[in-house]
Amino acid sequence: MPSSSSPNCPPPPGPGEAFEEPLAESYAEAWHYLDQWAIHGQALFAINALAQKQPKASAPALVTAPPVPKAAAASSAVRRWCA
């Protein structure tokens, strides 16, 4: 401490003191996200493990339309000729 400072003045802040308040604010803001991870993190790991156990499909299966009943096909052919 310089000899010119009075004994009633507080000492100048140290190198780490300027960062203590912003660091404390950052930690306070992070608690919500840490709590959420603690609550839901295991579920995400379980979902990932189940997804990795599923067989890998090289391509999605093609879905075909069901066949048209003969009565419906015949009535539509008649409508086309009469129109």
All heavy atoms as an XYZ file, in Angstrom:
612
protein
N       0.852     -1.163      0.000
C       0.000      0.000      0.000
C       0.904      1.234      0.000
O       1.867      1.285      0.749
C      -0.905     -0.017      1.242
C      -1.921      1.078      1.207
S      -3.031      1.143      2.647
C      -3.802     -0.412      2.656
N       0.591      2.241     -0.821
C       1.437      3.436     -0.842
C       1.384      4.157      0.501
O       0.388      4.151      1.196
C       0.870      4.303     -1.949
C      -0.296      3.583     -2.518
C      -0.466      2.309     -1.789
N       2.460      4.794      0.839
C       2.528      5.493      2.124
C       1.645      6.731      2.144
O       1.304      7.234      3.203
C       3.977      5.859      2.439
O       4.464      6.707      1.423
N       1.219      7.256      0.960
C       0.408      8.469      0.917
C      -1.068      8.193      1.210
O      -1.828      9.120      1.446
C       0.545      9.156     -0.437
O       0.074      8.295     -1.443
N      -1.524      6.948      1.196
C      -2.929      6.662      1.459
C      -3.211      6.763      2.940
O      -2.376      6.453      3.777
C      -3.309      5.284      0.929
O      -2.607      4.312      1.656
N      -4.432      7.187      3.259
C      -4.790      7.333      4.668
C      -5.174      5.977      5.233
O      -5.630      5.093      4.516
C      -5.940      8.322      4.815
O      -7.131      7.751      4.334
N      -5.032      5.786      6.526
C      -5.359      4.492      7.121
C      -6.869      4.208      7.130
O      -7.280      3.085      7.310
C      -4.812      4.600      8.537
C      -4.537      6.030      8.773
C      -4.418      6.706      7.459
N      -7.726      5.231      6.897
C      -9.181      5.033      6.906
C      -9.729      4.580      5.550
O     -10.887      4.220      5.454
C      -9.878      6.318      7.344
C      -9.539      6.694      8.772
O      -9.226      5.819      9.578
N      -9.581      7.967      9.074
N      -8.959      4.644      4.497
C      -9.411      4.240      3.157
C      -9.288      2.728      3.010
O      -8.337      2.115      3.507
C      -8.564      4.910      2.080
S      -8.809      6.671      1.977
N     -10.242      2.117      2.303
C     -10.110      0.677      2.053
C      -8.975      0.422      1.074
O      -8.630      1.265      0.264
C     -11.463      0.295      1.454
C     -11.997      1.555      0.890
C     -11.447      2.672      1.735
N      -8.400     -0.731      1.133
C      -7.315     -1.032      0.189
C      -7.883     -1.148     -1.228
O      -9.067     -1.413     -1.428
C      -6.777     -2.367      0.684
C      -7.894     -2.975      1.449
C      -8.682     -1.830      2.023
N      -7.064     -0.899     -2.209
C      -7.542     -1.043     -3.592
C      -7.926     -2.491     -3.869
O      -7.395     -3.418     -3.252
C      -6.357     -0.607     -4.437
C      -5.181     -0.689     -3.550
C      -5.681     -0.531     -2.140
N      -8.857     -2.690     -4.787
C      -9.278     -4.068     -5.055
C      -8.132     -4.893     -5.615
O      -7.305     -4.401     -6.372
C     -10.396     -3.910     -6.073
C     -10.235     -2.561     -6.658
C      -9.536     -1.728     -5.622
N      -8.128     -6.154     -5.244
C      -7.119     -7.072     -5.746
C      -7.437     -7.472     -7.180
O      -8.486     -7.122     -7.732
N      -6.556     -8.207     -7.806
C      -6.769     -8.565     -9.212
C      -7.995     -9.437     -9.434
O      -8.637     -9.345    -10.462
C      -5.492     -9.299     -9.606
C      -4.842     -9.676     -8.335
C      -5.329     -8.727     -7.285
N      -8.396    -10.277     -8.480
C      -9.542    -11.157     -8.678
C     -10.865    -10.577     -8.235
O     -11.924    -11.045     -8.623
N     -10.830     -9.538     -7.422
C     -12.068     -8.984     -6.869
C     -12.951     -8.355     -7.936
O     -14.174     -8.337     -7.802
C     -11.747     -7.979     -5.771
C     -11.143     -8.617     -4.529
C     -10.793     -7.587     -3.466
O     -11.440     -6.532     -3.430
O      -9.872     -7.849     -2.691
N     -12.386     -7.822     -8.991
C     -13.177     -7.194    -10.049
C     -14.043     -8.226    -10.776
O     -15.067     -7.877    -11.352
C     -12.269     -6.492    -11.041
N     -13.661     -9.488    -10.710
C     -14.388    -10.524    -11.427
C     -15.326    -11.332    -10.541
O     -16.094    -12.143    -11.043
C     -13.399    -11.473    -12.109
C     -12.534    -10.779    -13.108
C     -11.207    -10.513    -12.813
C     -13.039    -10.381    -14.328
C     -10.402     -9.868    -13.730
C     -12.243     -9.738    -15.250
C     -10.915     -9.468    -14.949
N     -15.258    -11.134     -9.240
C     -16.068    -11.945     -8.338
C     -17.563    -11.723     -8.530
O     -18.332    -12.676     -8.561
C     -15.671    -11.670     -6.880
C     -14.342    -12.271     -6.520
C     -13.942    -11.967     -5.091
O     -14.735    -11.368     -4.351
O     -12.812    -12.339     -4.732
N     -17.993    -10.468     -8.653
C     -19.425    -10.195     -8.803
C     -19.970    -10.723    -10.137
O     -20.979    -11.427    -10.140
C     -19.701     -8.703     -8.660
C     -21.185     -8.383     -8.665
C     -21.461     -6.918     -8.409
O     -20.608     -6.239     -7.811
O     -22.539     -6.465     -8.826
N     -19.337    -10.437    -11.276
C     -19.852    -11.019    -12.526
C     -19.836    -12.543    -12.530
O     -20.741    -13.176    -13.071
C     -18.911    -10.471    -13.605
C     -18.298     -9.263    -13.005
C     -18.252     -9.498    -11.531
N     -18.833    -13.125    -11.898
C     -18.763    -14.583    -11.827
C     -19.905    -15.132    -10.982
O     -20.548    -16.122    -11.360
C     -17.414    -15.021    -11.255
C     -17.147    -16.512    -11.230
C     -17.151    -17.084    -12.642
C     -15.822    -16.791    -10.546
N     -20.203    -14.484     -9.874
C     -21.322    -14.904     -9.026
C     -22.645    -14.781     -9.780
O     -23.512    -15.652     -9.679
C     -21.353    -14.079     -7.753
N     -22.817    -13.717    -10.570
C     -24.040    -13.555    -11.373
C     -24.149    -14.658    -12.416
O     -25.229    -15.197    -12.651
C     -24.050    -12.187    -12.041
C     -24.260    -11.036    -11.087
C     -24.143     -9.685    -11.776
O     -24.066     -9.651    -13.025
O     -24.122     -8.668    -11.068
N     -23.041    -14.991    -13.026
C     -23.042    -16.047    -14.045
C     -23.423    -17.388    -13.428
O     -24.219    -18.142    -14.003
C     -21.663    -16.145    -14.687
O     -21.594    -17.227    -15.564
N     -22.881    -17.678    -12.252
C     -23.235    -18.921    -11.570
C     -24.711    -18.935    -11.195
O     -25.379    -19.960    -11.326
C     -22.386    -19.108    -10.319
C     -20.942    -19.489    -10.577
C     -20.003    -19.364     -9.574
C     -20.523    -19.972    -11.807
C     -18.677    -19.710     -9.789
C     -19.222    -20.312    -12.032
C     -18.287    -20.190    -11.023
O     -16.993    -20.543    -11.245
N     -25.238    -17.797    -10.748
C     -26.650    -17.725    -10.368
C     -27.546    -17.986    -11.576
O     -28.574    -18.655    -11.471
C     -26.958    -16.363     -9.751
N     -27.165    -17.472    -12.741
C     -27.950    -17.688    -13.958
C     -27.868    -19.137    -14.419
O     -28.792    -19.661    -15.031
C     -27.464    -16.772    -15.068
C     -27.754    -15.303    -14.813
C     -27.081    -14.389    -15.822
O     -26.388    -14.901    -16.732
O     -27.239    -13.169    -15.685
N     -26.778    -19.806    -14.144
C     -26.577    -21.177    -14.625
C     -27.335    -22.213    -13.807
O     -27.563    -23.320    -14.296
C     -25.086    -21.513    -14.618
N     -27.750    -21.881    -12.586
C     -28.389    -22.883    -11.732
C     -29.630    -23.471    -12.364
O     -29.870    -24.678    -12.258
C     -28.727    -22.296    -10.354
C     -27.562    -22.340     -9.431
C     -26.895    -21.281     -8.912
C     -26.896    -23.505     -8.945
N     -25.851    -21.718     -8.129
C     -25.833    -23.085     -8.131
C     -27.081    -24.867     -9.117
C     -24.981    -23.959     -7.486
C     -26.226    -25.747     -8.481
C     -25.190    -25.300     -7.682
N     -30.438    -22.682    -13.033
C     -31.665    -23.202    -13.658
C     -31.315    -24.284    -14.680
O     -31.922    -25.356    -14.700
C     -32.435    -22.067    -14.333
C     -33.537    -22.549    -15.210
N     -34.706    -23.083    -14.704
C     -33.647    -22.625    -16.555
C     -35.482    -23.447    -15.712
N     -34.862    -23.178    -16.843
N     -30.337    -24.018    -15.524
C     -29.970    -24.975    -16.558
C     -29.331    -26.233    -15.952
O     -29.561    -27.335    -16.443
C     -29.035    -24.318    -17.572
C     -29.693    -23.155    -18.247
C     -29.370    -21.847    -17.910
C     -30.689    -23.360    -19.191
C     -29.999    -20.779    -18.517
C     -31.324    -22.297    -19.801
C     -30.967    -21.011    -19.457
O     -31.606    -19.960    -20.054
N     -28.567    -26.063    -14.899
C     -27.989    -27.221    -14.230
C     -29.077    -28.085    -13.589
O     -29.007    -29.320    -13.642
C     -26.985    -26.766    -13.172
C     -25.711    -26.119    -13.724
C     -24.905    -25.516    -12.583
C     -24.892    -27.116    -14.513
N     -30.083    -27.439    -13.000
C     -31.199    -28.190    -12.423
C     -31.960    -28.953    -13.498
O     -32.337    -30.111    -13.310
C     -32.155    -27.252    -11.681
C     -31.572    -26.741    -10.379
O     -30.639    -27.369     -9.853
O     -32.066    -25.701     -9.887
N     -32.201    -28.310    -14.639
C     -32.920    -28.979    -15.727
C     -32.134    -30.193    -16.223
O     -32.709    -31.243    -16.511
C     -33.173    -28.005    -16.890
C     -34.163    -26.917    -16.548
C     -35.519    -27.486    -16.228
O     -36.057    -28.289    -16.967
N     -36.066    -27.077    -15.099
N     -30.830    -30.048    -16.363
C     -30.009    -31.166    -16.806
C     -30.052    -32.294    -15.784
O     -30.127    -33.471    -16.128
C     -28.579    -30.708    -17.041
C     -27.687    -31.838    -17.432
C     -26.697    -32.387    -16.693
C     -27.720    -32.585    -18.649
N     -26.100    -33.415    -17.377
C     -26.716    -33.562    -18.577
C     -28.500    -32.520    -19.801
C     -26.476    -34.460    -19.607
C     -28.248    -33.423    -20.824
C     -27.254    -34.377    -20.718
N     -30.023    -31.943    -14.490
C     -30.075    -32.967    -13.448
C     -31.397    -33.722    -13.485
O     -31.444    -34.924    -13.236
C     -29.870    -32.324    -12.075
N     -32.475    -33.023    -13.817
C     -33.799    -33.652    -13.864
C     -33.957    -34.520    -15.111
O     -34.412    -35.653    -15.048
C     -34.896    -32.580    -13.809
C     -34.896    -31.891    -12.446
C     -36.271    -33.179    -14.093
C     -35.746    -30.627    -12.399
N     -33.579    -33.994    -16.266
C     -33.873    -34.656    -17.536
C     -32.688    -35.362    -18.181
O     -32.867    -36.064    -19.178
C     -34.424    -33.626    -18.527
C     -35.627    -32.907    -18.030
N     -36.823    -33.547    -17.787
C     -35.818    -31.611    -17.709
C     -37.696    -32.667    -17.345
N     -37.117    -31.481    -17.278
N     -31.515    -35.206    -17.656
C     -30.327    -35.775    -18.289
C     -30.366    -37.278    -18.414
O     -30.029    -37.840    -19.461
N     -30.796    -37.988    -17.376
C     -30.836    -39.452    -17.426
C     -31.824    -39.936    -18.479
O     -31.580    -40.945    -19.151
C     -31.187    -40.024    -16.052
C     -30.058    -39.932    -15.055
C     -28.851    -40.754    -15.473
O     -28.904    -41.617    -16.339
N     -27.721    -40.489    -14.846
N     -32.941    -39.218    -18.646
C     -33.917    -39.615    -19.665
C     -33.311    -39.487    -21.059
O     -33.531    -40.342    -21.926
C     -35.171    -38.752    -19.557
N     -32.530    -38.447    -21.288
C     -31.881    -38.292    -22.595
C     -30.880    -39.412    -22.852
O     -30.785    -39.928    -23.971
C     -31.195    -36.935    -22.682
C     -32.124    -35.734    -22.656
C     -31.322    -34.443    -22.588
C     -33.034    -35.738    -23.867
N     -30.140    -39.803    -21.833
C     -29.209    -40.920    -21.989
C     -29.960    -42.219    -22.283
O     -29.533    -43.032    -23.111
C     -28.343    -41.100    -20.744
C     -27.281    -40.049    -20.594
C     -27.114    -39.397    -19.385
C     -26.452    -39.716    -21.636
C     -26.132    -38.423    -19.236
C     -25.468    -38.746    -21.502
C     -25.314    -38.106    -20.299
N     -31.093    -42.431    -21.632
C     -31.882    -43.649    -21.855
C     -32.446    -43.673    -23.269
O     -32.421    -44.715    -23.940
C     -33.006    -43.743    -20.834
N     -32.944    -42.552    -23.748
C     -33.479    -42.480    -25.119
C     -32.372    -42.765    -26.123
O     -32.565    -43.508    -27.086
C     -34.115    -41.102    -25.372
C     -35.389    -40.964    -24.540
C     -34.400    -40.888    -26.848
C     -35.955    -39.572    -24.511
N     -31.205    -42.190    -25.910
C     -30.086    -42.415    -26.819
C     -29.674    -43.881    -26.828
O     -29.397    -44.455    -27.886
C     -28.910    -41.526    -26.427
C     -27.781    -41.614    -27.410
O     -28.004    -41.665    -28.615
N     -26.568    -41.643    -26.908
N     -29.638    -44.516    -25.664
C     -29.251    -45.927    -25.595
C     -30.257    -46.796    -26.335
O     -29.873    -47.719    -27.066
C     -29.140    -46.361    -24.141
N     -31.557    -46.511    -26.184
C     -32.576    -47.285    -26.899
C     -32.481    -47.061    -28.409
O     -32.656    -47.999    -29.192
C     -33.969    -46.910    -26.397
C     -34.306    -47.404    -24.993
C     -35.646    -46.835    -24.549
C     -34.342    -48.918    -24.966
N     -32.223    -45.836    -28.812
C     -32.107    -45.545    -30.246
C     -30.926    -46.277    -30.859
O     -30.995    -46.729    -32.002
C     -31.979    -44.047    -30.463
N     -29.841    -46.429    -30.116
C     -28.678    -47.125    -30.651
C     -28.898    -48.630    -30.730
O     -28.269    -49.303    -31.531
C     -27.452    -46.816    -29.801
C     -26.965    -45.397    -29.971
C     -25.754    -45.085    -29.125
O     -25.384    -45.860    -28.251
N     -25.140    -43.936    -29.375
N     -29.816    -49.166    -29.931
C     -30.100    -50.604    -29.968
C     -31.038    -50.972    -31.113
O     -31.111    -52.137    -31.486
C     -30.734    -51.044    -28.649
C     -29.776    -51.046    -27.492
C     -30.471    -51.497    -26.231
C     -29.538    -51.431    -25.043
N     -30.215    -51.811    -23.796
N     -31.764    -50.014    -31.677
C     -32.694    -50.295    -32.763
C     -31.922    -50.719    -34.005
O     -30.850    -50.187    -34.287
C     -33.534    -49.057    -33.093
C     -34.439    -48.621    -31.964
C     -35.510    -49.648    -31.663
O     -36.071    -50.236    -32.565
N     -35.758    -49.869    -30.385
N     -32.491    -51.676    -34.778
C     -31.804    -52.067    -36.015
C     -31.795    -50.902    -37.002
O     -32.749    -50.138    -37.088
C     -32.645    -53.231    -36.542
C     -33.967    -53.095    -35.883
C     -33.725    -52.404    -34.572
N     -30.702    -50.796    -37.702
C     -30.553    -49.711    -38.674
C     -31.285    -50.093    -39.959
O     -31.059    -51.149    -40.527
C     -29.081    -49.456    -38.985
C     -28.237    -49.158    -37.778
C     -28.495    -47.773    -37.267
C     -27.546    -47.490    -36.120
N     -28.042    -46.626    -35.143
N     -32.165    -49.222    -40.413
C     -32.870    -49.441    -41.669
C     -32.107    -48.703    -42.765
O     -31.821    -47.521    -42.638
C     -34.298    -48.929    -41.575
N     -31.777    -49.397    -43.838
C     -31.028    -48.756    -44.912
C     -31.901    -47.759    -45.668
O     -31.440    -46.726    -46.108
C     -30.466    -49.801    -45.865
O     -31.532    -50.558    -46.411
N     -33.161    -48.088    -45.836
C     -34.090    -47.182    -46.507
C     -35.468    -47.384    -45.898
O     -35.801    -48.480    -45.443
C     -34.131    -47.482    -48.004
N     -36.276    -46.347    -45.890
C     -37.620    -46.526    -45.340
C     -38.430    -47.491    -46.201
O     -38.263    -47.558    -47.417
C     -38.216    -45.130    -45.356
C     -37.312    -44.288    -46.170
C     -36.010    -45.005    -46.307
N     -39.296    -48.250    -45.558
C     -40.127    -49.210    -46.283
C     -41.165    -48.465    -47.129
O     -41.738    -47.475    -46.687
C     -40.824    -50.136    -45.301
N     -41.359    -48.944    -48.335
C     -42.347    -48.324    -49.206
C     -43.738    -48.766    -48.791
O     -43.987    -49.939    -48.512
C     -42.097    -48.709    -50.662
C     -40.778    -48.221    -51.259
C     -40.610    -48.760    -52.670
C     -40.748    -46.711    -51.266
N     -44.649    -47.835    -48.785
C     -46.030    -48.121    -48.419
C     -46.848    -48.072    -49.698
O     -46.786    -47.113    -50.458
C     -46.554    -47.081    -47.405
C     -48.001    -47.349    -47.077
C     -45.691    -47.086    -46.166
N     -47.599    -49.135    -49.955
C     -48.435    -49.168    -51.150
C     -49.891    -48.990    -50.758
O     -50.304    -49.341    -49.653
C     -48.270    -50.502    -51.908
O     -48.606    -51.563    -51.012
C     -46.837    -50.688    -52.376
N     -50.669    -48.457    -51.669
C     -52.093    -48.263    -51.426
C     -52.803    -49.610    -51.519
O     -52.395    -50.495    -52.285
C     -52.675    -47.303    -52.445
N     -53.867    -49.790    -50.757
C     -54.606    -51.046    -50.845
C     -55.278    -51.163    -52.223
O     -55.558    -50.155    -52.876
C     -55.633    -50.948    -49.722
C     -55.760    -49.494    -49.448
C     -54.450    -48.879    -49.791
N     -55.519    -52.382    -52.700
C     -56.145    -52.541    -54.016
C     -57.576    -51.984    -54.010
O     -58.270    -52.003    -53.008
C     -56.138    -54.050    -54.239
C     -55.958    -54.652    -52.894
C     -55.242    -53.652    -52.067
N     -57.977    -51.482    -55.145
C     -59.324    -50.928    -55.296
C     -60.300    -52.079    -55.504
O     -60.043    -52.971    -56.322
C     -59.371    -49.960    -56.501
C     -60.752    -49.396    -56.700
C     -58.347    -48.862    -56.318
N     -61.423    -52.088    -54.782
C     -62.414    -53.153    -54.995
C     -62.929    -53.135    -56.440
O     -63.010    -52.088    -57.073
C     -63.529    -52.813    -54.011
C     -62.943    -51.855    -53.045
C     -61.814    -51.179    -53.738
N     -63.287    -54.327    -56.995
C     -63.711    -54.428    -58.387
C     -64.980    -53.631    -58.659
O     -65.128    -53.032    -59.710
C     -63.935    -55.894    -58.755
C     -62.646    -56.676    -58.823
C     -62.893    -58.094    -59.259
C     -61.577    -58.843    -59.308
N     -61.737    -60.206    -59.747
N     -65.906    -53.576    -57.717
C     -67.151    -52.847    -57.924
C     -66.874    -51.357    -58.074
O     -67.456    -50.691    -58.926
C     -68.106    -53.096    -56.767
N     -65.961    -50.820    -57.285
C     -65.638    -49.400    -57.372
C     -64.911    -49.108    -58.676
O     -65.145    -48.078    -59.303
C     -64.793    -48.986    -56.180
N     -64.047    -50.012    -59.128
C     -63.324    -49.800    -60.379
C     -64.286    -49.839    -61.561
O     -64.173    -49.043    -62.489
C     -62.242    -50.854    -60.536
N     -65.262    -50.742    -61.544
C     -66.214    -50.854    -62.648
C     -67.118    -49.630    -62.708
O     -67.402    -49.106    -63.787
C     -67.046    -52.124    -62.492
N     -67.588    -49.136    -61.567
C     -68.489    -47.993    -61.581
C     -67.772    -46.740    -62.052
O     -68.368    -45.904    -62.728
C     -69.100    -47.778    -60.201
O     -68.105    -47.416    -59.277
N     -66.478    -46.584    -61.750
C     -65.760    -45.414    -62.217
C     -65.521    -45.488    -63.726
O     -65.539    -44.483    -64.413
C     -64.456    -45.244    -61.473
O     -63.592    -46.322    -61.754
N     -65.331    -46.711    -64.274
C     -65.160    -46.866    -65.729
C     -66.442    -46.509    -66.443
O     -66.437    -45.873    -67.516
C     -64.733    -48.286    -66.053
N     -67.601    -46.868    -65.884
C     -68.885    -46.540    -66.492
C     -69.092    -45.034    -66.481
O     -69.552    -44.457    -67.467
C     -70.027    -47.268    -65.749
C     -71.388    -46.799    -66.217
C     -69.882    -48.770    -65.905
N     -68.734    -44.379    -65.402
C     -68.890    -42.910    -65.311
C     -68.055    -42.236    -66.368
O     -68.482    -41.252    -66.960
C     -68.511    -42.424    -63.929
C     -69.662    -42.468    -62.952
C     -69.281    -41.808    -61.643
N     -69.103    -42.870    -60.667
C     -68.105    -43.000    -59.830
N     -67.167    -42.120    -59.804
N     -68.038    -44.026    -59.013
N     -66.865    -42.735    -66.663
C     -66.018    -42.095    -67.668
C     -66.629    -42.209    -69.056
O     -66.566    -41.299    -69.841
C     -64.621    -42.742    -67.652
C     -63.738    -42.156    -66.574
C     -62.303    -42.640    -66.695
N     -62.001    -43.292    -65.408
C     -61.500    -44.482    -65.285
N     -61.174    -45.195    -66.304
N     -61.290    -44.980    -64.076
N     -67.274    -43.343    -69.383
C     -67.859    -43.521    -70.703
C     -69.133    -42.706    -70.854
O     -69.458    -42.239    -71.938
C     -68.174    -44.993    -70.971
C     -66.919    -45.756    -71.274
C     -66.233    -46.566    -70.428
C     -66.204    -45.747    -72.491
N     -65.131    -47.056    -71.031
C     -65.102    -46.578    -72.327
C     -66.391    -45.120    -73.721
C     -64.167    -46.787    -73.337
C     -65.469    -45.352    -74.731
C     -64.376    -46.172    -74.530
N     -69.861    -42.509    -69.752
C     -71.125    -41.787    -69.846
C     -70.931    -40.276    -69.797
O     -71.821    -39.536    -70.169
C     -72.055    -42.191    -68.688
S     -72.521    -43.925    -68.782
N     -69.820    -39.826    -69.363
C     -69.625    -38.386    -69.186
C     -69.421    -37.661    -70.460
O     -69.302    -37.992    -71.534
C     -68.439    -38.152    -68.276
